[in-house]
Amino acid sequence: MPSIGLMKTLISTPGALRILAISIVARLPLAMLGIALLVHVVHLTGSYAVAGVVSGANAMALGAGGPLLGKLVDRRGQTGVLIVSGVAAGALLSVMALLPVGTAPALLAVLAAAIGFAVPPLGACVRSLLPSLVPDASAAREVYAIETSAVELTWVVGPPVALGLAAFLSTGAALAAAGIVLAGGSAVFAALPASRAWQPEPGVTRPRGGALGVPAMQTLIGIFVAIGVLVGGVEVGAASAAAALGRPAAAGPLLGLWGLGSLAGGILTARLGGGARGAAGLSLVLAGLAAGHLASIAAAGSLAALGAVLLVAGAGLAPAFASVYAMVERVAPAGAVTEAFAWLGTAMAIGGAAGSAAAGALADGAGPSAAFALAGGAGVLAVLATAVRAHTLADPGTCGSLNWPRWPVGFEGVE
């Protein structure tokens, strides 16, 4: 569990838990969208390769729109941006849900791209609010880990809900439901006092190039691209493996176990103080992430084995996310914090686009194990990127250590 002191702080801070709870509900459709869009396009076209390309178009557009909307939030505030973009994304998802079987792949790709471009930057807005909810930087690191863990609940619940709606109603119903919750949740979050009160920093001269001009941000974005490839590969690999074993509906529970593992990893990270601060600690976290997903290659032939491996492999996701989010809060330039967090979403989208497209082609041609091999290889690339660019993440006083103050028994004093 997170530290007792931090939980007391969150409970005693007016509206803090409500902000987290509403933001999680509002972001549930984003956990549903990847798998829901994938199975809907497979239903309409009969091809995993086409579904991978369409999902990739959605992710690429999400990546392009996120920083633009984030920059707009940094200049205009959260309320209007979240409401308008949420309603637009919800309406477009409803249109996609109504398309008939045999719809041209090109039209699917264009519409998927429009959806991605309109998705509101909820995650970036939430994370820009978090430091104001706690008393100091140390507590802020822990609350990032708590928020990351809470987000993993959406990945536990979202994919099974999406596939359940697809199985019992239709694939279109899953997309329509995601659109309704996304539009409504964005509006409710935007109406919260903390969101309405958030204002751009006055008198700030924004750096040329924005958040992208900071070397540390460039490093973190590169790491997130690799993690995005991993995520895209696992999503397609799980769907392909379930279908190959004659249980296509099992893809949702498989991804739910993956998210459950990440939830457990996030809770442990919060308990240990918030994650890695320097490149050395982040490299260790990413190495564990890569190793777990490489193990999924051998498990693709059995649903039970694959579920067990994904549960363990997922435990590296939330610690990696929480560590990077805390680093972004430290290195983001003044007046570009929301944009900086949005760039992480862009990096994940770009990686997810490449991962979905490549994994779809690999799954069609060589089976689900090839998709999982892509995911594990992407994790290895994340480790290498961290090592090569370690100097940009240096934080005087951490010496590159994990800097977790409460170690498990037997590891006291280890740096």
C-alpha positions as semicolon CSV with decimal commas, in nm:
position;residue;x (nm);y (nm);z (nm)
1;M;0,000;0,000;0,000
2;P;0,108;0,365;-0,048
3;S;0,252;0,535;0,258
4;I;-0,005;0,610;0,530
5;G;0,107;0,973;0,550
6;L;0,052;1,029;0,181
7;M;-0,293;0,871;0,189
8;K;-0,386;1,098;0,481
9;T;-0,263;1,395;0,280
10;L;-0,474;1,298;-0,020
11;I;-0,782;1,238;0,193
12;S;-0,740;1,567;0,375
13;T;-0,680;1,768;0,055
14;P;-1,016;1,906;-0,066
15;G;-1,122;1,732;-0,386
16;A;-0,797;1,534;-0,435
17;L;-0,949;1,186;-0,433
18;R;-1,243;1,308;-0,641
19;I;-1,002;1,446;-0,901
20;L;-0,822;1,112;-0,923
21;A;-1,144;0,907;-0,931
22;I;-1,315;1,114;-1,201
23;S;-0,999;1,124;-1,411
24;I;-0,977;0,744;-1,399
25;V;-1,336;0,702;-1,517
26;A;-1,281;0,961;-1,791
27;R;-0,973;0,772;-1,911
28;L;-1,137;0,429;-1,909
29;P;-1,236;0,466;-2,279
30;L;-0,870;0,510;-2,371
31;A;-0,800;0,162;-2,229
32;M;-1,098;0,030;-2,423
33;L;-1,015;0,205;-2,748
34;G;-0,712;0,007;-2,864
35;I;-0,868;-0,338;-2,845
36;A;-1,218;-0,215;-2,937
37;L;-1,091;-0,047;-3,252
38;L;-0,882;-0,353;-3,337
39;V;-1,171;-0,603;-3,313
40;H;-1,414;-0,364;-3,485
41;V;-1,187;-0,326;-3,787
42;V;-1,121;-0,701;-3,796
43;H;-1,501;-0,748;-3,795
44;L;-1,543;-0,499;-4,081
45;T;-1,249;-0,616;-4,295
46;G;-1,149;-0,964;-4,176
47;S;-0,781;-0,869;-4,160
48;Y;-0,549;-0,820;-3,863
49;A;-0,303;-0,644;-4,092
50;V;-0,562;-0,382;-4,191
51;A;-0,667;-0,352;-3,827
52;G;-0,306;-0,289;-3,730
53;V;-0,272;-0,014;-3,990
54;V;-0,598;0,151;-3,883
55;S;-0,497;0,132;-3,517
56;G;-0,164;0,279;-3,616
57;A;-0,334;0,570;-3,792
58;N;-0,535;0,635;-3,479
59;A;-0,225;0,626;-3,261
60;M;-0,024;0,850;-3,494
61;A;-0,299;1,111;-3,496
62;L;-0,330;1,085;-3,118
63;G;0,041;1,156;-3,104
64;A;0,013;1,457;-3,330
65;G;-0,289;1,606;-3,156
66;G;-0,178;1,555;-2,797
67;P;0,105;1,813;-2,785
68;L;-0,102;2,068;-2,979
69;L;-0,390;2,034;-2,736
70;G;-0,145;2,033;-2,445
71;K;0,015;2,354;-2,570
72;L;-0,332;2,505;-2,603
73;V;-0,407;2,408;-2,242
74;D;-0,080;2,571;-2,129
75;R;-0,193;2,893;-2,295
76;R;-0,573;2,892;-2,246
77;G;-0,648;2,665;-1,949
78;Q;-0,808;2,322;-1,927
79;T;-1,184;2,373;-1,933
80;G;-1,266;2,465;-2,292
81;V;-1,003;2,239;-2,446
82;L;-1,123;1,931;-2,258
83;I;-1,494;1,987;-2,327
84;V;-1,462;2,058;-2,699
85;S;-1,213;1,782;-2,772
86;G;-1,404;1,529;-2,560
87;V;-1,732;1,593;-2,741
88;A;-1,561;1,579;-3,082
89;A;-1,386;1,249;-3,004
90;G;-1,707;1,096;-2,869
91;A;-1,904;1,194;-3,180
92;L;-1,640;1,053;-3,414
93;L;-1,631;0,724;-3,223
94;S;-2,008;0,698;-3,267
95;V;-1,971;0,748;-3,641
96;M;-1,706;0,474;-3,656
97;A;-1,938;0,245;-3,462
98;L;-2,211;0,277;-3,726
99;L;-1,998;0,183;-4,030
100;P;-2,107;-0,132;-4,217
101;V;-1,908;-0,446;-4,298
102;G;-1,704;-0,393;-4,614
103;T;-1,619;-0,028;-4,542
104;A;-1,306;0,072;-4,734
105;P;-0,985;0,047;-4,528
106;A;-0,886;0,398;-4,636
107;L;-1,203;0,546;-4,488
108;L;-1,149;0,352;-4,166
109;A;-0,794;0,486;-4,141
110;V;-0,903;0,847;-4,201
111;L;-1,179;0,828;-3,942
112;A;-0,951;0,656;-3,691
113;A;-0,698;0,936;-3,742
114;A;-0,965;1,200;-3,681
115;I;-1,062;1,025;-3,357
116;G;-0,700;1,017;-3,242
117;F;-0,647;1,385;-3,319
118;A;-0,953;1,483;-3,114
119;V;-0,885;1,276;-2,800
120;P;-0,863;1,519;-2,503
121;P;-0,528;1,537;-2,317
122;L;-0,678;1,411;-1,991
123;G;-0,364;1,239;-1,866
124;A;-0,148;1,545;-1,924
125;C;-0,402;1,770;-1,751
126;V;-0,428;1,541;-1,448
127;R;-0,051;1,514;-1,409
128;S;-0,005;1,889;-1,433
129;L;-0,247;1,922;-1,137
130;L;-0,093;1,655;-0,913
131;P;0,198;1,852;-0,762
132;S;-0,049;2,112;-0,630
133;L;-0,233;1,841;-0,432
134;V;0,061;1,747;-0,206
135;P;0,296;1,945;0,019
136;D;0,639;1,867;-0,128
137;A;0,836;1,711;-0,413
138;S;0,886;1,381;-0,232
139;A;0,512;1,339;-0,184
140;A;0,458;1,439;-0,547
141;R;0,671;1,143;-0,659
142;E;0,454;0,906;-0,458
143;V;0,130;1,054;-0,586
144;Y;0,252;1,001;-0,944
145;A;0,299;0,635;-0,857
146;I;-0,049;0,620;-0,702
147;E;-0,201;0,785;-1,009
148;T;-0,018;0,544;-1,237
149;S;-0,145;0,250;-1,032
150;A;-0,499;0,385;-1,048
151;V;-0,474;0,422;-1,425
152;E;-0,383;0,054;-1,443
153;L;-0,731;-0,021;-1,311
154;T;-0,858;0,103;-1,646
155;W;-0,637;-0,153;-1,818
156;V;-0,770;-0,426;-1,592
157;V;-1,132;-0,328;-1,656
158;G;-1,126;-0,162;-1,999
159;P;-1,023;-0,442;-2,238
160;P;-1,259;-0,704;-2,087
161;V;-1,545;-0,452;-2,091
162;A;-1,474;-0,364;-2,455
163;L;-1,456;-0,728;-2,563
164;G;-1,759;-0,818;-2,351
165;L;-1,966;-0,549;-2,523
166;A;-1,831;-0,665;-2,859
167;A;-1,924;-1,027;-2,787
168;F;-2,270;-0,975;-2,636
169;L;-2,382;-0,669;-2,835
170;S;-2,150;-0,572;-3,121
171;T;-1,804;-0,434;-3,188
172;G;-1,972;-0,107;-3,278
173;A;-2,144;-0,095;-2,940
174;A;-1,805;-0,116;-2,769
175;L;-1,680;0,186;-2,964
176;A;-2,001;0,384;-2,905
177;A;-1,984;0,317;-2,531
178;A;-1,624;0,436;-2,523
179;G;-1,727;0,755;-2,702
180;I;-2,010;0,831;-2,460
181;V;-1,793;0,781;-2,150
182;L;-1,504;0,980;-2,300
183;A;-1,723;1,281;-2,383
184;G;-1,910;1,274;-2,052
185;G;-1,604;1,205;-1,838
186;S;-1,404;1,484;-2,001
187;A;-1,685;1,732;-1,936
188;V;-1,722;1,628;-1,572
189;F;-1,347;1,652;-1,512
190;A;-1,333;1,994;-1,681
191;A;-1,609;2,114;-1,447
192;L;-1,411;2,029;-1,131
193;P;-1,298;2,337;-0,935
194;A;-0,929;2,239;-0,952
195;S;-0,943;2,198;-1,330
196;R;-1,133;2,523;-1,381
197;A;-0,893;2,705;-1,148
198;W;-0,582;2,583;-1,330
199;Q;-0,437;2,877;-1,519
200;P;-0,133;2,927;-1,741
201;E;0,175;3,059;-1,563
202;P;0,173;3,438;-1,599
203;G;0,472;3,620;-1,742
204;V;0,650;3,304;-1,852
205;T;0,865;3,313;-2,165
206;R;0,819;2,972;-2,319
207;P;1,137;2,818;-2,458
208;R;1,192;2,795;-2,829
209;G;1,089;2,448;-2,936
210;G;0,876;2,409;-2,624
211;A;0,922;2,096;-2,417
212;L;1,095;1,923;-2,709
213;G;1,390;2,159;-2,679
214;V;1,500;2,005;-2,347
215;P;1,756;1,719;-2,387
216;A;1,611;1,524;-2,093
217;M;1,265;1,541;-2,251
218;Q;1,408;1,410;-2,577
219;T;1,550;1,111;-2,389
220;L;1,227;1,038;-2,203
221;I;1,026;1,068;-2,524
222;G;1,256;0,818;-2,696
223;I;1,211;0,575;-2,408
224;F;0,834;0,610;-2,432
225;V;0,840;0,543;-2,806
226;A;1,005;0,208;-2,732
227;I;0,755;0,132;-2,455
228;G;0,475;0,220;-2,698
229;V;0,605;-0,040;-2,944
230;L;0,603;-0,290;-2,658
231;V;0,243;-0,207;-2,568
232;G;0,124;-0,224;-2,929
233;G;0,300;-0,555;-2,977
234;V;0,143;-0,709;-2,667
235;E;-0,210;-0,591;-2,754
236;V;-0,192;-0,745;-3,102
237;G;-0,004;-1,049;-2,975
238;A;-0,266;-1,122;-2,710
239;A;-0,554;-1,089;-2,958
240;S;-0,372;-1,303;-3,214
241;A;-0,278;-1,571;-2,961
242;A;-0,633;-1,595;-2,828
243;A;-0,772;-1,626;-3,181
244;A;-0,512;-1,888;-3,279
245;L;-0,610;-2,096;-2,976
246;G;-0,977;-2,077;-3,070
247;R;-1,072;-1,843;-2,783
248;P;-1,080;-1,490;-2,931
249;A;-1,277;-1,354;-2,633
250;A;-0,985;-1,449;-2,407
251;A;-0,784;-1,154;-2,536
252;G;-0,965;-0,925;-2,292
253;P;-0,885;-1,130;-1,980
254;L;-0,525;-1,170;-2,098
255;L;-0,483;-0,794;-2,125
256;G;-0,668;-0,757;-1,796
257;L;-0,408;-0,979;-1,625
258;W;-0,137;-0,769;-1,785
259;G;-0,295;-0,457;-1,639
260;L;-0,340;-0,627;-1,301
261;G;0,033;-0,699;-1,292
262;S;0,104;-0,336;-1,368
263;L;-0,134;-0,230;-1,090
264;A;0,058;-0,445;-0,842
265;G;0,388;-0,302;-0,964
266;G;0,254;0,052;-0,926
267;I;0,136;-0,007;-0,570
268;L;0,479;-0,144;-0,477
269;T;0,644;0,154;-0,643
270;A;0,433;0,398;-0,440
271;R;0,516;0,202;-0,123
272;L;0,889;0,230;-0,199
273;G;0,883;0,604;-0,252
274;G;0,789;0,675;-0,613
275;G;1,030;0,494;-0,843
276;A;1,364;0,560;-1,008
277;R;1,507;0,911;-1,019
278;G;1,820;0,858;-1,227
279;A;1,922;0,670;-1,540
280;A;2,072;0,375;-1,351
281;G;1,753;0,304;-1,161
282;L;1,537;0,354;-1,469
283;S;1,759;0,111;-1,662
284;L;1,694;-0,156;-1,399
285;V;1,319;-0,100;-1,417
286;L;1,323;-0,118;-1,797
287;A;1,544;-0,428;-1,797
288;G;1,285;-0,608;-1,585
289;L;1,013;-0,488;-1,822
290;A;1,202;-0,624;-2,125
291;A;1,281;-0,959;-1,963
292;G;0,922;-1,022;-1,864
293;H;0,791;-0,959;-2,213
294;L;1,060;-1,165;-2,383
295;A;0,933;-1,457;-2,174
296;S;0,591;-1,424;-2,341
297;I;0,738;-1,559;-2,667
298;A;0,755;-1,911;-2,527
299;A;0,414;-1,886;-2,359
300;A;0,208;-1,791;-2,667
301;G;0,087;-2,147;-2,725
302;S;-0,110;-2,172;-2,400
303;L;-0,368;-1,932;-2,260
304;A;-0,285;-2,029;-1,901
305;A;0,090;-1,987;-1,949
306;L;0,049;-1,664;-2,141
307;G;-0,180;-1,520;-1,875
308;A;0,071;-1,603;-1,601
309;V;0,362;-1,452;-1,793
310;L;0,169;-1,134;-1,880
311;L;0,070;-1,093;-1,515
312;V;0,437;-1,096;-1,414
313;A;0,559;-0,896;-1,714
314;G;0,301;-0,625;-1,656
315;A;0,450;-0,553;-1,314
316;G;0,722;-0,351;-1,485
317;L;0,489;-0,113;-1,666
318;A;0,362;0,113;-1,386
319;P;0,706;0,155;-1,224
320;A;0,847;0,264;-1,560
321;F;0,561;0,508;-1,619
322;A;0,575;0,654;-1,266
323;S;0,951;0,701;-1,284
324;V;0,933;0,886;-1,613
325;Y;0,638;1,103;-1,507
326;A;0,827;1,219;-1,199
327;M;1,130;1,300;-1,415
328;V;0,913;1,503;-1,653
329;E;0,776;1,709;-1,365
330;R;1,138;1,790;-1,272
331;V;1,276;1,872;-1,618
332;A;0,977;2,027;-1,802
333;P;1,032;2,397;-1,887
334;A;0,812;2,658;-1,718
335;G;0,494;2,728;-1,910
336;A;0,509;2,398;-2,099
337;V;0,427;2,135;-1,836
338;T;0,104;2,010;-1,994
339;E;0,272;2,002;-2,334
340;A;0,561;1,802;-2,185
341;F;0,328;1,538;-2,044
342;A;0,136;1,535;-2,372
343;W;0,457;1,459;-2,559
344;L;0,482;1,138;-2,360
345;G;0,140;1,046;-2,493
346;T;0,265;1,126;-2,841
347;A;0,568;0,906;-2,791
348;M;0,346;0,620;-2,675
349;A;0,118;0,678;-2,973
350;I;0,401;0,675;-3,223
351;G;0,545;0,363;-3,067
352;G;0,202;0,206;-3,044
353;A;0,135;0,282;-3,410
354;A;0,459;0,120;-3,518
355;G;0,409;-0,167;-3,277
356;S;0,049;-0,236;-3,381
357;A;0,125;-0,223;-3,753
358;A;0,441;-0,433;-3,730
359;A;0,288;-0,681;-3,485
360;G;-0,022;-0,718;-3,702
361;A;0,189;-0,806;-4,005
362;L;0,408;-1,039;-3,797
363;A;0,107;-1,211;-3,641
364;D;-0,055;-1,268;-3,981
365;G;0,268;-1,406;-4,126
366;A;0,448;-1,581;-3,840
367;G;0,200;-1,613;-3,555
368;P;0,157;-1,448;-3,216
369;S;0,506;-1,538;-3,088
370;A;0,654;-1,299;-3,344
371;A;0,440;-1,016;-3,209
372;F;0,564;-1,087;-2,856
373;A;0,923;-1,099;-2,981
374;L;0,871;-0,749;-3,119
375;A;0,742;-0,635;-2,778
376;G;1,037;-0,780;-2,588
377;G;1,286;-0,636;-2,835
378;A;1,131;-0,292;-2,788
379;G;1,191;-0,324;-2,415
380;V;1,558;-0,396;-2,481
381;L;1,576;-0,083;-2,699
382;A;1,433;0,122;-2,411
383;V;1,715;0,001;-2,186
384;L;1,975;0,088;-2,449
385;A;1,827;0,434;-2,505
386;T;1,843;0,502;-2,131
387;A;2,206;0,393;-2,113
388;V;2,318;0,593;-2,415
389;R;2,141;0,911;-2,299
390;A;2,205;0,868;-1,925
391;H;2,391;1,200;-1,899
392;T;2,076;1,395;-1,989
393;L;1,889;1,246;-1,693
394;A;2,156;1,321;-1,433
395;D;2,014;1,468;-1,113
396;P;2,273;1,597;-0,868
397;G;2,212;1,432;-0,535
398;T;2,072;1,104;-0,667
399;C;2,394;0,974;-0,826
400;G;2,172;0,779;-1,062
401;S;2,036;0,556;-0,787
402;L;1,687;0,428;-0,753
403;N;1,653;0,661;-0,454
404;W;1,371;0,461;-0,296
405;P;1,386;0,533;0,079
406;R;1,205;0,224;0,207
407;W;1,375;-0,092;0,085
408;P;1,248;-0,447;0,124
409;V;1,400;-0,644;0,412
410;G;1,757;-0,743;0,329
411;F;1,829;-0,446;0,103
412;E;1,862;-0,164;0,357
413;G;2,118;0,094;0,258
414;V;2,165;-0,032;-0,098
415;E;2,222;0,249;-0,349
